[in-house]
Amino acid sequence: MSLQDVWIDACRSLGAVTGAIKGSLVFEDVTSSWEKQDFFSSYETSYSMTLAYPEDLLIESARAVGIPVDGREKLDIVRDMVNLQRKRDKDHEPT
């Protein structure tokens, strides 16, 4: 088998794989279903903010924006921080 034949076979294979992957991607449905999920339903689903984020930094950040932290669960504090940011983003959307 010549180098040219190997190259053509590789390109055909890559095209087949690319086509299969492209056909399986559905951007709108994935985005919509992800947005409908409750990020704060558990510590596992909100891992990036509740478990992996250093607690002292989280508490300091929440206090800096006026979110009460004393006697509250980390999950509730993060939920309030995200809701505050969403509200700020919505208030600053171009019309």
C-alpha positions in Angstrom: 0.0 0.0 0.0 1.4 3.4 -1.0 1.7 6.4 1.1 -1.0 8.0 -1.0 -3.4 5.1 -0.4 -2.8 5.3 3.4 -3.4 9.0 3.3 -6.7 8.6 1.4 -7.9 5.9 3.8 -7.0 8.0 6.8 -8.9 11.0 5.4 -12.0 8.8 4.6 -11.9 7.4 8.1 -11.6 10.8 9.6 -14.5 12.0 7.5 -16.6 9.1 8.6 -15.8 9.7 12.3 -16.4 13.4 11.9 -19.8 12.8 10.2 -20.9 10.4 12.9 -19.9 12.8 15.7 -21.5 15.8 13.9 -24.7 13.8 13.5 -24.9 13.0 17.2 -24.4 16.6 18.4 -27.6 18.5 19.2 -26.7 21.8 20.6 -30.1 23.3 21.4 -31.6 20.3 23.2 -28.5 19.8 25.3 -28.3 23.4 26.3 -32.0 23.5 27.1 -32.0 20.4 29.1 -28.9 21.5 31.0 -30.5 24.8 31.8 -33.6 23.1 33.2 -31.6 21.0 35.6 -31.3 22.2 39.2 -27.6 22.9 39.7 -28.2 23.2 43.4 -30.2 20.0 43.9 -27.2 18.4 45.7 -23.6 19.0 46.6 -22.6 16.6 43.9 -24.2 18.5 41.1 -22.9 21.8 42.4 -19.4 20.4 43.1 -17.4 23.2 41.4 -18.8 25.8 43.7 -19.7 23.9 46.9 -17.0 21.3 47.4 -14.1 22.3 45.2 -14.2 26.0 46.1 -12.2 26.9 49.2 -14.7 27.7 52.0 -12.8 30.7 53.4 -12.8 32.3 50.0 -16.4 31.5 49.5 -17.4 33.1 52.9 -15.3 36.2 52.2 -16.8 36.6 48.7 -20.3 36.2 50.0 -19.8 38.7 52.8 -18.2 41.2 50.4 -21.5 41.3 48.3 -23.8 41.4 51.4 -24.9 37.8 51.5 -25.5 36.5 55.0 -23.3 33.5 55.9 -23.6 32.8 59.6 -25.4 29.5 60.4 -26.1 28.8 56.7 -25.2 25.8 54.5 -22.5 26.3 51.9 -25.0 25.2 49.2 -27.5 28.0 50.2 -24.7 30.6 50.2 -23.5 29.6 46.7 -27.2 29.6 45.5 -27.6 33.2 46.7 -24.3 34.2 45.0 -25.3 32.7 41.7 -28.8 34.3 41.9 -27.2 37.7 42.6 -24.9 37.4 39.6 -27.8 36.3 37.4 -29.8 39.3 38.5 -26.8 41.6 37.8 -26.4 40.1 34.4 -30.0 40.5 33.6 -30.0 44.1 34.8 -27.1 44.9 32.5 -28.3 43.1 29.3 -28.4 45.4 26.3 -31.9 46.2 25.1 
